[in-house]
Amino acid sequence: MDDPGGNGICIGLAGAQRGKVYFWIHDELPDPDEWDGAVETASNVILLTESFADFVAGIGPREDGDD
């Protein structure tokens, strides 16, 4: 899935990332000095939750009342 700006919300399908939910900032590149090719070191990928169940459980109306 994506947000209105085109950033991706992604779920890991295999390995250590399986089931984890990430936010991918599509118009930024990972820092080449820090990125070793792994999801965990990509500065443009942010871990949202450790599981898809936690992600779904957290979906709801925003507290500030905006849609």
N, CA, C and O atoms as a Tripos MOL2 file, in Angstrom:
@<TRIPOS>MOLECULE
protein
  268   267    67     0     0
PROTEIN
NO_CHARGES

@<TRIPOS>ATOM
      1 N           0.8400   -1.1620    0.0000 N.3       1 MET1
      2 CA          0.0000    0.0000    0.0000 C.3       1 MET1
      3 C           0.8870    1.2260    0.0000 C.2       1 MET1
      4 O           2.0920    1.1290    0.2320 O.2       1 MET1
      5 N           0.2990    2.3720   -0.2570 N.am      2 ASP2
      6 CA          1.0960    3.5940   -0.2460 C.3       2 ASP2
      7 C           0.3220    4.7290    0.4010 C.2       2 ASP2
      8 O          -0.8800    4.6330    0.6490 O.2       2 ASP2
      9 N           1.0480    5.8070    0.6640 N.am      3 ASP3
     10 CA          0.4120    6.9930    1.2090 C.3       3 ASP3
     11 C           0.1320    7.9630    0.0640 C.2       3 ASP3
     12 O           0.5270    7.6890   -1.0690 O.2       3 ASP3
     13 N          -0.5300    9.0740    0.3220 N.am      4 PRO4
     14 CA         -0.8590   10.0120   -0.7650 C.3       4 PRO4
     15 C           0.3640   10.5730   -1.4870 C.2       4 PRO4
     16 O           0.2470   11.0400   -2.6200 O.2       4 PRO4
     17 N           1.5280   10.5350   -0.8530 N.am      5 GLY5
     18 CA          2.7430   11.0500   -1.4760 C.3       5 GLY5
     19 C           3.5230   10.0220   -2.2670 C.2       5 GLY5
     20 O           4.5710   10.3390   -2.8300 O.2       5 GLY5
     21 N           3.0270    8.7920   -2.3200 N.am      6 GLY6
     22 CA          3.6840    7.7530   -3.0860 C.3       6 GLY6
     23 C           4.6780    6.9200   -2.3030 C.2       6 GLY6
     24 O           5.3080    6.0270   -2.8700 O.2       6 GLY6
     25 N           4.8370    7.1860   -1.0120 N.am      7 ASN7
     26 CA          5.7190    6.3630   -0.1820 C.3       7 ASN7
     27 C           5.0570    5.0220    0.0720 C.2       7 ASN7
     28 O           3.8330    4.9370    0.1680 O.2       7 ASN7
     29 N           5.8550    3.9850    0.1810 N.am      8 GLY8
     30 CA          5.3190    2.6470    0.3310 C.3       8 GLY8
     31 C           5.2010    2.1950    1.7720 C.2       8 GLY8
     32 O           6.0310    2.5360    2.6160 O.2       8 GLY8
     33 N           4.1660    1.4290    2.0410 N.am      9 ILE9
     34 CA          4.0320    0.7180    3.3070 C.3       9 ILE9
     35 C           4.1770   -0.7450    2.9330 C.2       9 ILE9
     36 O           3.3450   -1.2940    2.2110 O.2       9 ILE9
     37 N           5.2280   -1.3710    3.4220 N.am     10 CYS10
     38 CA          5.6470   -2.6840    2.9350 C.3      10 CYS10
     39 C           5.6800   -3.6980    4.0670 C.2      10 CYS10
     40 O           5.9000   -3.3420    5.2240 O.2      10 CYS10
     41 N           5.4600   -4.9660    3.7260 N.am     11 ILE11
     42 CA          5.5510   -6.0460    4.6980 C.3      11 ILE11
     43 C           6.6530   -7.0100    4.2620 C.2      11 ILE11
     44 O           6.7440   -7.3950    3.0960 O.2      11 ILE11
     45 N           7.4830   -7.3870    5.2300 N.am     12 GLY12
     46 CA          8.5410   -8.3520    4.9570 C.3      12 GLY12
     47 C           7.9500   -9.7280    4.7210 C.2      12 GLY12
     48 O           7.0410  -10.1500    5.4360 O.2      12 GLY12
     49 N           8.4610  -10.4240    3.7240 N.am     13 LEU13
     50 CA          7.9130  -11.7260    3.3580 C.3      13 LEU13
     51 C           8.8100  -12.9020    3.7140 C.2      13 LEU13
     52 O           8.3490  -14.0430    3.7270 O.2      13 LEU13
     53 N          10.0730  -12.6490    4.0010 N.am     14 ALA14
     54 CA         10.9910  -13.7580    4.2570 C.3      14 ALA14
     55 C          12.0900  -13.3240    5.2180 C.2      14 ALA14
     56 O          12.3090  -12.1350    5.4520 O.2      14 ALA14
     57 N          12.7600  -14.3090    5.7580 N.am     15 GLY15
     58 CA         13.9150  -14.0550    6.6070 C.3      15 GLY15
     59 C          13.5820  -13.2710    7.8630 C.2      15 GLY15
     60 O          12.4740  -13.3550    8.3920 O.2      15 GLY15
     61 N          14.5600  -12.5050    8.3320 N.am     16 ALA16
     62 CA         14.4050  -11.7410    9.5710 C.3      16 ALA16
     63 C          13.3310  -10.6620    9.4660 C.2      16 ALA16
     64 O          12.8120  -10.2070   10.4850 O.2      16 ALA16
     65 N          12.9960  -10.2510    8.2520 N.am     17 GLN17
     66 CA         11.9860   -9.2080    8.0530 C.3      17 GLN17
     67 C          10.5660   -9.7570    7.9700 C.2      17 GLN17
     68 O           9.6150   -8.9750    7.9520 O.2      17 GLN17
     69 N          10.3970  -11.0520    7.9200 N.am     18 ARG18
     70 CA          9.0730  -11.6570    7.7330 C.3      18 ARG18
     71 C           8.0570  -11.1280    8.7480 C.2      18 ARG18
     72 O           8.2600  -11.2180    9.9590 O.2      18 ARG18
     73 N           6.9580  -10.5740    8.2240 N.am     19 GLY19
     74 CA          5.8660  -10.0860    9.0500 C.3      19 GLY19
     75 C           6.0240   -8.6590    9.5360 C.2      19 GLY19
     76 O           5.0440   -8.0480    9.9610 O.2      19 GLY19
     77 N           7.2150   -8.1170    9.4870 N.am     20 LYS20
     78 CA          7.4350   -6.7420    9.9290 C.3      20 LYS20
     79 C           6.8750   -5.7750    8.8920 C.2      20 LYS20
     80 O           6.8570   -6.0740    7.6980 O.2      20 LYS20
     81 N           6.4170   -4.6140    9.3550 N.am     21 VAL21
     82 CA          5.8360   -3.6070    8.4680 C.3      21 VAL21
     83 C           6.7470   -2.3870    8.4610 C.2      21 VAL21
     84 O           7.1600   -1.8890    9.5080 O.2      21 VAL21
     85 N           7.0500   -1.9170    7.2450 N.am     22 TYR22
     86 CA          7.9950   -0.8200    7.0470 C.3      22 TYR22
     87 C           7.3580    0.3220    6.2650 C.2      22 TYR22
     88 O           6.4140    0.1190    5.5010 O.2      22 TYR22
     89 N           7.8860    1.5220    6.4680 N.am     23 PHE23
     90 CA          7.5250    2.6980    5.6850 C.3      23 PHE23
     91 C           8.7310    3.0260    4.8180 C.2      23 PHE23
     92 O           9.8280    3.2540    5.3290 O.2      23 PHE23
     93 N           8.5260    3.0500    3.4960 N.am     24 TRP24
     94 CA          9.6190    3.3100    2.5470 C.3      24 TRP24
     95 C           9.4380    4.6990    1.9460 C.2      24 TRP24
     96 O           8.4340    4.9630    1.2840 O.2      24 TRP24
     97 N          10.4000    5.5830    2.1710 N.am     25 ILE25
     98 CA         10.3880    6.9320    1.6250 C.3      25 ILE25
     99 C          10.9770    6.8410    0.2210 C.2      25 ILE25
    100 O          12.1930    6.7720    0.0430 O.2      25 ILE25
    101 N          10.0860    6.8410   -0.7720 N.am     26 HIS26
    102 CA         10.4870    6.5020   -2.1400 C.3      26 HIS26
    103 C          11.3680    7.5380   -2.8230 C.2      26 HIS26
    104 O          12.1130    7.1940   -3.7400 O.2      26 HIS26
    105 N          11.3030    8.7820   -2.4050 N.am     27 ASP27
    106 CA         12.0740    9.8120   -3.1080 C.3      27 ASP27
    107 C          13.3790   10.1690   -2.3920 C.2      27 ASP27
    108 O          13.9890   11.1990   -2.6800 O.2      27 ASP27
    109 N          13.7980    9.3230   -1.4700 N.am     28 GLU28
    110 CA         15.1000    9.4650   -0.8170 C.3      28 GLU28
    111 C          15.9080    8.1950   -1.0540 C.2      28 GLU28
    112 O          15.3450    7.1090   -1.1960 O.2      28 GLU28
    113 N          17.1980    8.3340   -1.0950 N.am     29 LEU29
    114 CA         18.0830    7.1810   -1.2340 C.3      29 LEU29
    115 C          18.7490    6.8860    0.1030 C.2      29 LEU29
    116 O          18.9490    7.7940    0.9090 O.2      29 LEU29
    117 N          19.0920    5.6300    0.3440 N.am     30 PRO30
    118 CA         19.8360    5.3240    1.5710 C.3      30 PRO30
    119 C          21.1830    6.0480    1.5670 C.2      30 PRO30
    120 O          21.7590    6.3030    0.5090 O.2      30 PRO30
    121 N          21.6710    6.3700    2.7460 N.am     31 ASP31
    122 CA         22.9780    6.9920    2.8890 C.3      31 ASP31
    123 C          24.0330    5.9760    2.4530 C.2      31 ASP31
    124 O          24.1740    4.9310    3.0880 O.2      31 ASP31
    125 N          24.7790    6.2620    1.3800 N.am     32 PRO32
    126 CA         25.7450    5.2780    0.8680 C.3      32 PRO32
    127 C          26.8680    4.9520    1.8560 C.2      32 PRO32
    128 O          27.4920    3.8960    1.7500 O.2      32 PRO32
    129 N          27.1340    5.8490    2.8200 N.am     33 ASP33
    130 CA         28.1730    5.5880    3.8100 C.3      33 ASP33
    131 C          27.7020    4.6390    4.9090 C.2      33 ASP33
    132 O          28.5200    4.0520    5.6180 O.2      33 ASP33
    133 N          26.3770    4.4880    5.0520 N.am     34 GLU34
    134 CA         25.8310    3.6530    6.1220 C.3      34 GLU34
    135 C          25.1370    2.4010    5.6070 C.2      34 GLU34
    136 O          25.0130    1.4250    6.3470 O.2      34 GLU34
    137 N          24.6870    2.4020    4.3710 N.am     35 TRP35
    138 CA         23.8730    1.3030    3.8450 C.3      35 TRP35
    139 C          24.7300    0.1630    3.3400 C.2      35 TRP35
    140 O          25.6080    0.3560    2.4980 O.2      35 TRP35
    141 N          24.4710   -1.0270    3.8590 N.am     36 ASP36
    142 CA         25.2040   -2.2240    3.4320 C.3      36 ASP36
    143 C          24.3240   -3.1590    2.6020 C.2      36 ASP36
    144 O          24.6740   -4.3200    2.3880 O.2      36 ASP36
    145 N          23.1850   -2.6520    2.1380 N.am     37 GLY37
    146 CA         22.2670   -3.4530    1.3390 C.3      37 GLY37
    147 C          21.1420   -4.0750    2.1430 C.2      37 GLY37
    148 O          20.2110   -4.6400    1.5710 O.2      37 GLY37
    149 N          21.2150   -3.9800    3.4600 N.am     38 ALA38
    150 CA         20.1840   -4.5560    4.3280 C.3      38 ALA38
    151 C          19.0800   -3.5440    4.6130 C.2      38 ALA38
    152 O          19.3190   -2.3360    4.6500 O.2      38 ALA38
    153 N          17.8820   -4.0510    4.8120 N.am     39 VAL39
    154 CA         16.7440   -3.1850    5.1380 C.3      39 VAL39
    155 C          17.0420   -2.3900    6.4010 C.2      39 VAL39
    156 O          16.7290   -1.2010    6.4730 O.2      39 VAL39
    157 N          17.6340   -3.0230    7.3820 N.am     40 GLU40
    158 CA         17.8840   -2.3840    8.6700 C.3      40 GLU40
    159 C          18.8090   -1.1790    8.5970 C.2      40 GLU40
    160 O          18.7590   -0.3160    9.4720 O.2      40 GLU40
    161 N          19.6450   -1.1010    7.5820 N.am     41 THR41
    162 CA         20.5790    0.0260    7.4690 C.3      41 THR41
    163 C          20.1860    1.0300    6.4000 C.2      41 THR41
    164 O          20.9200    1.9870    6.1540 O.2      41 THR41
    165 N          19.0410    0.8290    5.7610 N.am     42 ALA42
    166 CA         18.5640    1.7800    4.7490 C.3      42 ALA42
    167 C          17.9020    2.9500    5.4720 C.2      42 ALA42
    168 O          16.8770    2.7720    6.1300 O.2      42 ALA42
    169 N          18.4760    4.1320    5.3530 N.am     43 SER43
    170 CA         17.9550    5.2950    6.0740 C.3      43 SER43
    171 C          16.6120    5.7730    5.5410 C.2      43 SER43
    172 O          15.9570    6.5940    6.1840 O.2      43 SER43
    173 N          16.1880    5.2830    4.3850 N.am     44 ASN44
    174 CA         14.8950    5.6730    3.8240 C.3      44 ASN44
    175 C          13.8150    4.6100    4.0650 C.2      44 ASN44
    176 O          12.7380    4.6750    3.4720 O.2      44 ASN44
    177 N          14.1020    3.6420    4.9270 N.am     45 VAL45
    178 CA         13.1430    2.5990    5.2980 C.3      45 VAL45
    179 C          13.0130    2.6170    6.8230 C.2      45 VAL45
    180 O          14.0050    2.4740    7.5370 O.2      45 VAL45
    181 N          11.7880    2.7920    7.3150 N.am     46 ILE46
    182 CA         11.5410    2.9220    8.7450 C.3      46 ILE46
    183 C          10.6520    1.7670    9.2090 C.2      46 ILE46
    184 O           9.5930    1.5220    8.6320 O.2      46 ILE46
    185 N          11.0830    1.0710   10.2390 N.am     47 LEU47
    186 CA         10.2740   -0.0020   10.8170 C.3      47 LEU47
    187 C           9.0760    0.6150   11.5270 C.2      47 LEU47
    188 O           9.2430    1.4400   12.4260 O.2      47 LEU47
    189 N           7.8570    0.2170   11.1260 N.am     48 LEU48
    190 CA          6.6410    0.6950   11.7810 C.3      48 LEU48
    191 C           6.2130   -0.2280   12.9050 C.2      48 LEU48
    192 O           5.9440    0.2310   14.0150 O.2      48 LEU48
    193 N           6.1450   -1.5300   12.6300 N.am     49 THR49
    194 CA          5.7470   -2.5060   13.6480 C.3      49 THR49
    195 C           6.4820   -3.8170   13.4130 C.2      49 THR49
    196 O           6.9600   -4.0940   12.3130 O.2      49 THR49
    197 N           6.5580   -4.6000   14.4500 N.am     50 GLU50
    198 CA          7.2100   -5.9080   14.3870 C.3      50 GLU50
    199 C           6.3190   -6.9760   13.7660 C.2      50 GLU50
    200 O           6.8000   -8.0460   13.3940 O.2      50 GLU50
    201 N           5.0010   -6.6850   13.6490 N.am     51 SER51
    202 CA          4.1010   -7.6820   13.0710 C.3      51 SER51
    203 C           2.9450   -7.0100   12.3430 C.2      51 SER51
    204 O           2.5720   -5.8770   12.6490 O.2      51 SER51
    205 N           2.3860   -7.7320   11.3710 N.am     52 PHE52
    206 CA          1.2400   -7.2220   10.6360 C.3      52 PHE52
    207 C           0.0380   -7.0690   11.5670 C.2      52 PHE52
    208 O          -0.7430   -6.1290   11.4200 O.2      52 PHE52
    209 N          -0.1140   -7.9880   12.5250 N.am     53 ALA53
    210 CA         -1.2230   -7.9000   13.4840 C.3      53 ALA53
    211 C          -1.1360   -6.6060   14.2890 C.2      53 ALA53
    212 O          -2.1540   -5.9520   14.5160 O.2      53 ALA53
    213 N           0.0600   -6.2310   14.7200 N.am     54 ASP54
    214 CA          0.2320   -4.9680   15.4470 C.3      54 ASP54
    215 C          -0.0860   -3.7740   14.5570 C.2      54 ASP54
    216 O          -0.6690   -2.7920   15.0160 O.2      54 ASP54
    217 N           0.2950   -3.8560   13.2890 N.am     55 PHE55
    218 CA          0.0090   -2.7790   12.3490 C.3      55 PHE55
    219 C          -1.4950   -2.5790   12.2070 C.2      55 PHE55
    220 O          -1.9890   -1.4560   12.3090 O.2      55 PHE55
    221 N          -2.2160   -3.6630   11.9710 N.am     56 VAL56
    222 CA         -3.6690   -3.5780   11.8040 C.3      56 VAL56
    223 C          -4.3290   -3.0880   13.0920 C.2      56 VAL56
    224 O          -5.2640   -2.2880   13.0430 O.2      56 VAL56
    225 N          -3.8550   -3.5580   14.2310 N.am     57 ALA57
    226 CA         -4.4300   -3.1380   15.5080 C.3      57 ALA57
    227 C          -4.2590   -1.6400   15.7470 C.2      57 ALA57
    228 O          -5.0440   -1.0300   16.4730 O.2      57 ALA57
    229 N          -3.2460   -1.0560   15.1450 N.am     58 GLY58
    230 CA         -2.9820    0.3690   15.3250 C.3      58 GLY58
    231 C          -3.7210    1.2790   14.3680 C.2      58 GLY58
    232 O          -3.6140    2.5000   14.4800 O.2      58 GLY58
    233 N          -4.4670    0.7220   13.4310 N.am     59 ILE59
    234 CA         -5.1940    1.5410   12.4630 C.3      59 ILE59
    235 C          -6.4650    2.0810   13.1160 C.2      59 ILE59
    236 O          -7.2240    1.3300   13.7290 O.2      59 ILE59
    237 N          -6.6840    3.3540   12.9850 N.am     60 GLY60
    238 CA         -7.8830    3.9740   13.5420 C.3      60 GLY60
    239 C          -7.8980    5.4580   13.2310 C.2      60 GLY60
    240 O          -6.9810    5.9670   12.5870 O.2      60 GLY60
    241 N          -8.9080    6.1430   13.6740 N.am     61 PRO61
    242 CA         -8.9780    7.5890   13.4310 C.3      61 PRO61
    243 C          -7.8320    8.3190   14.1190 C.2      61 PRO61
    244 O          -7.3750    7.9130   15.1880 O.2      61 PRO61
    245 N          -7.3830    9.3810   13.5070 N.am     62 ARG62
    246 CA         -6.3400   10.1900   14.1180 C.3      62 ARG62
    247 C          -6.9220   10.9200   15.3140 C.2      62 ARG62
    248 O          -8.0920   11.3040   15.3020 O.2      62 ARG62
    249 N          -6.1300   11.1080   16.3240 N.am     63 GLU63
    250 CA         -6.5810   11.7470   17.5470 C.3      63 GLU63
    251 C          -6.8960   13.2190   17.3660 C.2      63 GLU63
    252 O          -7.6970   13.7760   18.1180 O.2      63 GLU63
    253 N          -6.2740   13.8690   16.3680 N.am     64 ASP64
    254 CA         -6.5180   15.3090   16.1820 C.3      64 ASP64
    255 C          -7.8160   15.5860   15.4260 C.2      64 ASP64
    256 O          -8.1890   16.7440   15.2340 O.2      64 ASP64
    257 N          -8.5090   14.5190   14.9930 N.am     65 GLY65
    258 CA         -9.8010   14.6770   14.3410 C.3      65 GLY65
    259 C          -9.7390   14.8990   12.8430 C.2      65 GLY65
    260 O         -10.7750   14.9240   12.1790 O.2      65 GLY65
    261 N          -8.5180   15.0630   12.2890 N.am     66 ASP66
    262 CA         -8.3940   15.2320   10.8350 C.3      66 ASP66
    263 C          -8.5970   13.9070   10.1360 C.2      66 ASP66
    264 O          -8.2870   12.8520   10.6880 O.2      66 ASP66
    265 N          -9.1140   13.9570    8.9310 N.am     67 ASP67
    266 CA         -9.2990   12.7380    8.1340 C.3      67 ASP67
    267 C          -8.0440   12.4160    7.3700 C.2      67 ASP67
    268 O          -8.0020   11.4250    6.6410 O.2      67 ASP67
@<TRIPOS>BOND
     1     1     2 1
     2     2     3 1
     3     3     4 2
     4     3     5 am
     5     5     6 1
     6     6     7 1
     7     7     8 2
     8     7     9 am
     9     9    10 1
    10    10    11 1
    11    11    12 2
    12    11    13 am
    13    13    14 1
    14    14    15 1
    15    15    16 2
    16    15    17 am
    17    17    18 1
    18    18    19 1
    19    19    20 2
    20    19    21 am
    21    21    22 1
    22    22    23 1
    23    23    24 2
    24    23    25 am
    25    25    26 1
    26    26    27 1
    27    27    28 2
    28    27    29 am
    29    29    30 1
    30    30    31 1
    31    31    32 2
    32    31    33 am
    33    33    34 1
    34    34    35 1
    35    35    36 2
    36    35    37 am
    37    37    38 1
    38    38    39 1
    39    39    40 2
    40    39    41 am
    41    41    42 1
    42    42    43 1
    43    43    44 2
    44    43    45 am
    45    45    46 1
    46    46    47 1
    47    47    48 2
    48    47    49 am
    49    49    50 1
    50    50    51 1
    51    51    52 2
    52    51    53 am
    53    53    54 1
    54    54    55 1
    55    55    56 2
    56    55    57 am
    57    57    58 1
    58    58    59 1
    59    59    60 2
    60    59    61 am
    61    61    62 1
    62    62    63 1
    63    63    64 2
    64    63    65 am
    65    65    66 1
    66    66    67 1
    67    67    68 2
    68    67    69 am
    69    69    70 1
    70    70    71 1
    71    71    72 2
    72    71    73 am
    73    73    74 1
    74    74    75 1
    75    75    76 2
    76    75    77 am
    77    77    78 1
    78    78    79 1
    79    79    80 2
    80    79    81 am
    81    81    82 1
    82    82    83 1
    83    83    84 2
    84    83    85 am
    85    85    86 1
    86    86    87 1
    87    87    88 2
    88    87    89 am
    89    89    90 1
    90    90    91 1
    91    91    92 2
    92    91    93 am
    93    93    94 1
    94    94    95 1
    95    95    96 2
    96    95    97 am
    97    97    98 1
    98    98    99 1
    99    99   100 2
   100    99   101 am
   101   101   102 1
   102   102   103 1
   103   103   104 2
   104   103   105 am
   105   105   106 1
   106   106   107 1
   107   107   108 2
   108   107   109 am
   109   109   110 1
   110   110   111 1
   111   111   112 2
   112   111   113 am
   113   113   114 1
   114   114   115 1
   115   115   116 2
   116   115   117 am
   117   117   118 1
   118   118   119 1
   119   119   120 2
   120   119   121 am
   121   121   122 1
   122   122   123 1
   123   123   124 2
   124   123   125 am
   125   125   126 1
   126   126   127 1
   127   127   128 2
   128   127   129 am
   129   129   130 1
   130   130   131 1
   131   131   132 2
   132   131   133 am
   133   133   134 1
   134   134   135 1
   135   135   136 2
   136   135   137 am
   137   137   138 1
   138   138   139 1
   139   139   140 2
   140   139   141 am
   141   141   142 1
   142   142   143 1
   143   143   144 2
   144   143   145 am
   145   145   146 1
   146   146   147 1
   147   147   148 2
   148   147   149 am
   149   149   150 1
   150   150   151 1
   151   151   152 2
   152   151   153 am
   153   153   154 1
   154   154   155 1
   155   155   156 2
   156   155   157 am
   157   157   158 1
   158   158   159 1
   159   159   160 2
   160   159   161 am
   161   161   162 1
   162   162   163 1
   163   163   164 2
   164   163   165 am
   165   165   166 1
   166   166   167 1
   167   167   168 2
   168   167   169 am
   169   169   170 1
   170   170   171 1
   171   171   172 2
   172   171   173 am
   173   173   174 1
   174   174   175 1
   175   175   176 2
   176   175   177 am
   177   177   178 1
   178   178   179 1
   179   179   180 2
   180   179   181 am
   181   181   182 1
   182   182   183 1
   183   183   184 2
   184   183   185 am
   185   185   186 1
   186   186   187 1
   187   187   188 2
   188   187   189 am
   189   189   190 1
   190   190   191 1
   191   191   192 2
   192   191   193 am
   193   193   194 1
   194   194   195 1
   195   195   196 2
   196   195   197 am
   197   197   198 1
   198   198   199 1
   199   199   200 2
   200   199   201 am
   201   201   202 1
   202   202   203 1
   203   203   204 2
   204   203   205 am
   205   205   206 1
   206   206   207 1
   207   207   208 2
   208   207   209 am
   209   209   210 1
   210   210   211 1
   211   211   212 2
   212   211   213 am
   213   213   214 1
   214   214   215 1
   215   215   216 2
   216   215   217 am
   217   217   218 1
   218   218   219 1
   219   219   220 2
   220   219   221 am
   221   221   222 1
   222   222   223 1
   223   223   224 2
   224   223   225 am
   225   225   226 1
   226   226   227 1
   227   227   228 2
   228   227   229 am
   229   229   230 1
   230   230   231 1
   231   231   232 2
   232   231   233 am
   233   233   234 1
   234   234   235 1
   235   235   236 2
   236   235   237 am
   237   237   238 1
   238   238   239 1
   239   239   240 2
   240   239   241 am
   241   241   242 1
   242   242   243 1
   243   243   244 2
   244   243   245 am
   245   245   246 1
   246   246   247 1
   247   247   248 2
   248   247   249 am
   249   249   250 1
   250   250   251 1
   251   251   252 2
   252   251   253 am
   253   253   254 1
   254   254   255 1
   255   255   256 2
   256   255   257 am
   257   257   258 1
   258   258   259 1
   259   259   260 2
   260   259   261 am
   261   261   262 1
   262   262   263 1
   263   263   264 2
   264   263   265 am
   265   265   266 1
   266   266   267 1
   267   267   268 2
@<TRIPOS>SUBSTRUCTURE
     1 MET1         2 RESIDUE 1 A MET
     2 ASP2         6 RESIDUE 1 A ASP
     3 ASP3        10 RESIDUE 1 A ASP
     4 PRO4        14 RESIDUE 1 A PRO
     5 GLY5        18 RESIDUE 1 A GLY
     6 GLY6        22 RESIDUE 1 A GLY
     7 ASN7        26 RESIDUE 1 A ASN
     8 GLY8        30 RESIDUE 1 A GLY
     9 ILE9        34 RESIDUE 1 A ILE
    10 CYS10       38 RESIDUE 1 A CYS
    11 ILE11       42 RESIDUE 1 A ILE
    12 GLY12       46 RESIDUE 1 A GLY
    13 LEU13       50 RESIDUE 1 A LEU
    14 ALA14       54 RESIDUE 1 A ALA
    15 GLY15       58 RESIDUE 1 A GLY
    16 ALA16       62 RESIDUE 1 A ALA
    17 GLN17       66 RESIDUE 1 A GLN
    18 ARG18       70 RESIDUE 1 A ARG
    19 GLY19       74 RESIDUE 1 A GLY
    20 LYS20       78 RESIDUE 1 A LYS
    21 VAL21       82 RESIDUE 1 A VAL
    22 TYR22       86 RESIDUE 1 A TYR
    23 PHE23       90 RESIDUE 1 A PHE
    24 TRP24       94 RESIDUE 1 A TRP
    25 ILE25       98 RESIDUE 1 A ILE
    26 HIS26      102 RESIDUE 1 A HIS
    27 ASP27      106 RESIDUE 1 A ASP
    28 GLU28      110 RESIDUE 1 A GLU
    29 LEU29      114 RESIDUE 1 A LEU
    30 PRO30      118 RESIDUE 1 A PRO
    31 ASP31      122 RESIDUE 1 A ASP
    32 PRO32      126 RESIDUE 1 A PRO
    33 ASP33      130 RESIDUE 1 A ASP
    34 GLU34      134 RESIDUE 1 A GLU
    35 TRP35      138 RESIDUE 1 A TRP
    36 ASP36      142 RESIDUE 1 A ASP
    37 GLY37      146 RESIDUE 1 A GLY
    38 ALA38      150 RESIDUE 1 A ALA
    39 VAL39      154 RESIDUE 1 A VAL
    40 GLU40      158 RESIDUE 1 A GLU
    41 THR41      162 RESIDUE 1 A THR
    42 ALA42      166 RESIDUE 1 A ALA
    43 SER43      170 RESIDUE 1 A SER
    44 ASN44      174 RESIDUE 1 A ASN
    45 VAL45      178 RESIDUE 1 A VAL
    46 ILE46      182 RESIDUE 1 A ILE
    47 LEU47      186 RESIDUE 1 A LEU
    48 LEU48      190 RESIDUE 1 A LEU
    49 THR49      194 RESIDUE 1 A THR
    50 GLU50      198 RESIDUE 1 A GLU
    51 SER51      202 RESIDUE 1 A SER
    52 PHE52      206 RESIDUE 1 A PHE
    53 ALA53      210 RESIDUE 1 A ALA
    54 ASP54      214 RESIDUE 1 A ASP
    55 PHE55      218 RESIDUE 1 A PHE
    56 VAL56      222 RESIDUE 1 A VAL
    57 ALA57      226 RESIDUE 1 A ALA
    58 GLY58      230 RESIDUE 1 A GLY
    59 ILE59      234 RESIDUE 1 A ILE
    60 GLY60      238 RESIDUE 1 A GLY
    61 PRO61      242 RESIDUE 1 A PRO
    62 ARG62      246 RESIDUE 1 A ARG
    63 GLU63      250 RESIDUE 1 A GLU
    64 ASP64      254 RESIDUE 1 A ASP
    65 GLY65      258 RESIDUE 1 A GLY
    66 ASP66      262 RESIDUE 1 A ASP
    67 ASP67      266 RESIDUE 1 A ASP
